[in-house]
């Protein structure tokens, strides 16, 4: 069972799921289109997910899921809370 950190939102799981299921590098625009969300909202969440090591920014506008992100989706990893817990 997944254990999200206190800073995570439901959109974070959906972003990670899209990246994992695609198995390729995606842009915030493509992710947003597939989730029915704004590119700006997805970009903000990708920045947080990148800071936590769940996604990797390859270059401007290109992201992929990390092994840590995949482990989170499978319930094998719990990201740190903002307070360090």
Beta strands, then each sheet from edge to edge (+ up, - down):
strand 1: 55-59
strand 2: 62-65
sheet 1: 1+ 2-
end
